[in-house]
Amino acid sequence: MEISGTLILAGLILALLWVYTTRNRGRVSLPPGPAALPLIGNLLQLDSNAHFKSFCKLSERYGPVFTVYLGMQRTVVLVGYDTLKEALVGQADDFTGRAPFPILFKATRGYGLGISNGERWRQLRHFTLTSLKDFGMGRKGMEQWIQEESRHLVARIETFKGTPFDPTFYLSCTVSNVICCLVFGQRFSYDDDQFLHLLQAINGIARFISSSLGQLYNSLPWLIEYFPGKHRTVFAQVEEIREFIKAKIQEHRETLNPGSQRDYIDCFLTRLIQEEDNPSTEFNQENLVSTVLNLYLAGTETTSSTIRYALSVLIKYPKIQEQMQHEINTQIGHERCPNMEDRKSLPYTDAVIHEVQRFLDIIPLAVPHYATKDIAFKGYTIPKGTVIILMLHSALKGEKHWDTPWSFNPQHFLDHNGNFKKNPAFLPFSAGKRECVGQSLARMELFLFLVSLLQRFSFSCPGGPDSMDLSPEYSGFTNLPRSCQIIATPR
């Protein structure tokens, strides 16, 4: 009875707030949008499994900038490459805010790089970019780590001797080990039970965020939090990962040598010591734990899912796989380990990898932005406190910028002479001041891992190319590819 009374009281308060909000809506020039219901807003008008599909339809009626309510949260949606560019590049300072995305906010306690704003975001972003570059992100040192990890992956796949297997967790191990080297200064065995348990937790978290329940939680956290369900399991998994990170931080504290820093944690701890008497510093334990959590989660799931999807695409289209292998054989051969310089001589391979990212469209709505002040944009006012959704999907699948946006077509990234060409609407990592901090690492991983795999194996599946389903299993916050059994035949 106590919980029911609390829910009723909360509902009444929120309804009153809703009335106040809608009455004052006309005082500012909000972008247009559909009428919304109290408390639940426009949720009933949205596809619970894929909000971005509903947003595309709404943009046909209301234009490239429109307003919806996700529960009580006023949200402005930006659609189309030109609109995204105007916001993220033309008005970059106005759109640097990050929304208090409920799932991520609870997971990080509001700390860390991912959803921070203002001075905290500036300090952490500059420090993180500088530190990761010092440890080789996007440079030769990181290339060597990835090359070494690719050898472990190839060796593990060889143990299957051409029999079917699910590559999900082997690819997660491989990609996670790269970020582990940067952050923790070590890699983990593919047979490490704790490591595998954490990777299963990360996979479960990603699936929940992209599920219909995850999207509902982000819209109505004040309600869903009161009930049992999958969200409780997911947040328990987040706590396990946080405890693992805290243990690693403590190990680093006990062996720290400020004059010889081994990884990101060492760098952060050194800075924390240097600024312990600075009352305005953002270098503290909570920001360290949550930033490492940001890097660990983001650095594992998105890249490993993209590689997994790439293998599915190559199985679905064996002629594309054969053409990539022919180019790799001609330029590199079977034995030499590929390096990033090889990308210049592998334009078709590079084009296919870019097309995989475009076609998968792994984060169709980006991580939500936030109006930290009133923003004037395209003749409208986006009031302070508004969540801003950037439809990266609309750039990656826009008919204005791609000849065949709904087909897998490597020619999107090739000119008439077969040379690689860029496309400005290619925005899988977003753009502007909040673009992905790890994009140079992700680009390097995608290229080196996929070329290494195609050097050594030809990929197929038990049911043949026609059985391969490229539609995502989940299409919420992320488009997650389906799990499947594949066959890696040694070449």
Secondary structure, DSSP 4 states (H G I P E B T S, - for coil): -HHHHHHHHHHHHHHHHHHHHHHTGGGS-PPP----BTTTBTGGGS-TT-HHHHHHHHHHHH-SEEEEEETTEEEEEE-SHHHHHIIIIITTTTT--B---HHHHHHHTT-SSTT--HHHHHHHHHHHHHHHHHTTTTSHHHHHHHHHHHHHHHHHHHTTTT--B--HHHHHHHHHHHHHHHHTS----TT-HHHHHHHHHHHHHHHHHHSHHHHHHHH-HHHHTTS-SHHHHHHHHHHHHHHHHHHHHHHHHHH--TTS--SHHHHHHHHHHHTTT-TT---SHHHHHHHHHHHHHHHHHHHHHHHHHHHHHHHH-HHHHHHHHHHHHHHT-SSSPP-GGGGGG-HHHHHHHHHHHHHH-SSTT-S-EE-SS-EEETTEEE-TT-EEEE-HHHHHT-TTT-SSTTS--GGGGB-TTS-B---TT--TT--GGGS-TTHHHHHHHHHHHHHHHHHHEEEE-TT-GGG---S-SEESSSEEPPP--BEEEE-
